[in-house]
Each structure stands twice: as structure tokens, then as C-alpha cells.
Amino acid sequence: MYKIVVPGDFLSEDVRRAGEGTYVENGKVYAMRYGILDDKDEIRVVPLSGKYIPRRGDVLIGRVEDITFPYWVFDIASPYKGLLHVSEFPAKVEYGTMDKFLRVDDLAIVKVVNVDPTMRVELALKEEFRPPLHGGRLVEVPHTKIPRIIGRNGSMIKLLKEEGRCFIFVAKNGRIWIRGNERNVDVVAEVIMKIAEEAHTPGLTDRVTQYLQVKGGRSVRNKAY
């Protein structure tokens, strides 16, 4: 169950784990803003609204917006753009040939490797995902809903994968890639939007389970992806 906190709520006495959206006072960690408590590793408060702000280490789904040698410029669902240098591509890219590898509007799974003080966001490709993404569907939700879509210890995303019989990749910037049987993808995409809309209501997991079973029926449960 996710815990919603408000500014000033006591979170922990482990000040070494204090992270984004918290402050330390008299040896204790408190919430700095209204949001969801995430204490899996560091203690941080994920806001319930607002634009995605890239952080080093975040894995994202980006869309190529422009090509200007030696960079592909990515829309990363943020006020800031992401830059992927040609040296990060797993092939030699010569001047004038960049659009043979990644074109405008292509999607790719990327990792934030650096964010400098001017918010210049440098990206790298995730080696296990060959760009660009093909044969699936992109779903976009507010990035603040991603923790609920993943669920505690990955419980919700596991439910979606097992009941929906689809490959699902969830990115930090609120973009989700679904690949599978078209009927299954339709159902999973619909359920993901339902989770995003009802993220902070009680009994959501039970409702999602029932919804998947009723909405998908035997067609979802019996078809492989």
C-alpha cells in the first residue's frame, strides 16, 4: 500500500538515506512536499503532479525530435531535451548518415548518463534494446503515476504481464511500451490508463485483477504473445 505524505510529515531517523523531496531537521527526515513516500532505497517523496525532471540513471523512452550532427535530439517528456551522441550508437555513424540509424519520430529506450547544472541531458542507449522500437504500442501517463503502475515490489506490473500476456516496459518519464497480441495490447493499455486515473484509491489491485479477467476474458488468458 502506498503512503501519501504532506509537508512536515516525519519519515525516518535514518538521515543518510534522505533524498529528493525531503529535509533533515534535528536528526530526523521529514517530507518537504505533498506526494508518495518511496523508501525502497533512499527516502524520497514523489510528487503527485508536475513535469518529469531527468535524473542521472533514469531509464526513459525517448522520441527523436531533431538530428543535428553529432547528436540525435530526443523529446523525453520533459521541459528539457535529451542528447544522444553518435558515439553511443552500436555502429559507426558517419556525417550525413544519422537518419539511416534513427529517424525523426523513432522511439528508443535510453538512459540518462549525465545532467549538468544547465540541464543539458546526455543519454546512452540501453544495450539490450536495439533501437528503434518496433512492433508495439506506446502509452503515456503522468510520470508521477509510474510507481503505482509498477506496484509495491513490482506487484502491479507483474499482474499486468501475467494476466495481459504482453511484454511491458515501463520508463521513468511516464512512457510505457507494450508489445503482444493486438487484442491483449488493447486490454493492457486500457487497464494502464485505468490505474493512472485511480492510482490513489483503495482496493485498486483487486479491481484491476477483476477488470483484466472480465475485460480480457479467455482471449487474453489463452493467447500467447
C-alpha positions in Angstrom: 0.0 0.0 0.0 1.4 3.4 -1.0 1.6 6.1 1.7 0.7 9.7 0.8 2.6 12.3 2.8 2.3 16.0 3.3 4.9 18.6 4.1 6.2 18.2 7.6 5.4 14.5 8.0 8.0 12.5 9.9 9.6 9.9 7.6 12.6 8.4 9.2 15.6 8.8 11.6 18.0 7.5 9.0 19.3 10.8 7.7 21.9 9.1 5.5 19.0 8.0 3.2 17.3 11.4 2.9 16.7 12.1 -0.8 14.6 14.2 -3.1 11.5 15.9 -1.7 12.7 15.6 2.0 14.6 17.7 4.5 16.5 16.9 7.7 15.9 18.6 11.0 17.2 17.7 14.4 18.5 14.3 13.1 15.2 13.3 11.5 13.9 13.2 8.0 10.6 15.0 7.0 8.6 15.4 3.9 9.2 18.6 2.0 6.2 18.3 -0.3 2.9 16.5 -0.9 3.4 13.2 -2.6 4.0 9.4 -2.4 6.6 8.1 0.0 9.3 6.0 -1.7 11.6 4.4 0.8 12.9 1.4 -1.1 16.5 2.6 -1.3 16.8 6.3 -0.5 13.9 8.1 1.2 12.2 10.4 -1.2 8.8 11.9 -1.9 7.5 11.5 -5.4 5.2 14.5 -6.3 1.6 13.8 -7.4 1.9 16.3 -10.2 4.4 18.3 -12.2 6.7 17.8 -15.2 9.2 15.0 -15.4 12.7 16.2 -14.4 15.5 13.9 -15.6 17.9 12.4 -13.1 21.2 10.5 -13.7 20.5 6.8 -14.0 16.8 7.2 -15.1 15.8 4.9 -17.9 13.4 6.6 -20.4 11.6 6.1 -23.6 12.6 8.9 -25.9 11.3 10.1 -29.3 13.7 11.6 -31.8 12.8 15.2 -32.4 15.7 16.5 -34.4 19.0 15.4 -35.9 22.0 17.7 -35.7 25.4 16.1 -36.1 26.8 14.7 -33.9 23.6 14.4 -31.8 20.1 12.9 -32.0 17.9 15.3 -30.0 15.2 13.5 -28.0 11.9 14.5 -26.7 11.9 12.8 -23.2 8.5 14.0 -22.0 10.2 16.8 -20.0 10.8 20.5 -20.4 14.4 19.5 -21.2 15.7 17.7 -24.3 18.0 14.7 -24.3 21.1 14.4 -26.4 22.4 11.1 -27.8 25.9 11.3 -29.3 26.7 9.2 -32.3 29.5 7.5 -30.4 26.8 5.9 -28.2 25.3 4.1 -31.2 26.4 0.4 -31.6 27.7 1.1 -35.1 29.9 3.6 -36.8 27.8 6.6 -37.8 29.3 8.9 -40.5 28.3 12.5 -41.1 25.1 12.7 -43.2 24.0 9.1 -42.4 22.4 9.6 -39.0 18.9 9.2 -40.3 19.7 5.7 -41.6 20.0 4.6 -37.9 17.5 6.7 -36.1 14.9 9.0 -37.8 12.7 11.8 -36.5 9.8 10.3 -34.6 11.6 7.0 -33.9 11.4 5.7 -30.4 14.3 4.3 -28.4 15.0 3.2 -24.8 17.7 5.4 -23.4 19.5 6.0 -20.1 20.3 9.4 -18.6 24.1 9.4 -18.1 24.6 13.0 -17.0 22.6 16.1 -16.2 24.8 19.2 -15.9 23.9 22.4 -14.0 22.4 24.0 -17.2 20.1 20.9 -17.6 21.9 19.6 -20.6 20.8 16.0 -20.5 23.2 13.4 -22.0 21.8 10.0 -23.0 23.1 6.5 -23.8 21.3 3.6 -25.4 20.2 0.6 -23.4 22.2 -2.2 -25.0 19.6 -4.9 -24.5 17.0 -2.9 -26.6 18.0 -2.4 -30.2 16.8 1.0 -31.5 14.4 2.0 -32.8 11.4 0.3 -31.1 9.2 -1.6 -33.5 6.1 -3.7 -33.3 4.4 -2.4 -30.2 2.4 0.5 -28.8 3.4 3.5 -26.7 1.1 4.5 -23.8 1.8 7.8 -22.0 0.7 8.6 -18.4 1.8 11.3 -15.9 5.3 10.2 -14.7 4.0 10.6 -11.1 1.7 7.5 -11.7 4.6 5.2 -12.6 5.2 4.0 -9.0 1.6 2.8 -8.8 1.7 1.1 -12.2 4.8 -0.8 -11.0 3.3 -1.5 -7.6 5.0 -2.5 -4.3 7.9 -4.8 -5.1 6.7 -4.9 -8.7 3.3 -6.5 -7.9 1.1 -4.5 -10.2 3.3 -4.7 -13.3 3.7 -8.5 -12.6 -0.1 -8.8 -12.6 -0.4 -6.9 -15.9 2.2 -9.0 -17.6 0.8 -12.3 -16.4 -2.9 -11.6 -16.9 -2.4 -9.4 -20.0 0.1 -11.8 -21.7 2.2 -8.9 -23.0 5.8 -7.6 -22.9 5.6 -4.3 -21.0 8.4 -1.8 -20.5 7.8 1.0 -18.0 10.0 4.1 -18.2 10.6 6.8 -15.6 9.3 9.6 -17.8 5.7 8.1 -17.9 6.0 6.3 -21.2 5.2 2.6 -21.4 5.9 0.3 -24.3 3.5 -2.7 -24.8 4.1 -5.5 -27.3 2.0 -8.6 -27.9 -1.2 -9.8 -29.5 -3.2 -6.8 -30.6 -6.2 -7.8 -28.6 -4.1 -8.2 -25.5 -2.3 -4.9 -26.0 -5.7 -3.2 -26.3 -6.8 -4.6 -22.9 -3.5 -3.9 -21.1 -3.3 -0.3 -22.5 -6.9 0.3 -21.2 -6.0 -1.1 -17.8 -2.9 1.0 -17.5 -4.9 4.2 -18.1 -7.4 3.0 -15.5 -4.6 2.5 -13.0 -3.3 6.0 -13.7 -6.7 7.6 -13.2 -7.5 5.7 -10.0 -3.9 5.5 -8.6 -4.6 6.7 -5.1 -7.9 4.9 -4.5 -8.2 1.9 -2.1 -8.8 -1.6 -3.4 -7.2 -0.8 -6.8 -5.3 -4.1 -7.2 -8.4 -6.2 -6.7 -10.3 -4.0 -9.1 -7.6 -4.3 -11.7 -7.5 -8.1 -11.3 -11.2 -8.3 -11.8 -11.2 -5.9 -14.7 -8.4 -7.8 -16.5 -10.3 -11.1 -16.1 -13.7 -9.7 -17.2 -12.4 -7.3 -19.9 -9.9 -9.7 -21.4 -11.8 -12.9 -20.8 -10.4 -16.1 -22.2 -9.0 -14.3 -25.2 -6.3 -12.6 -23.1 -5.6 -15.5 -20.8 -5.2 -18.1 -23.5 -3.3 -16.3 -26.2 0.5 -16.1 -26.1 2.4 -13.1 -27.1 
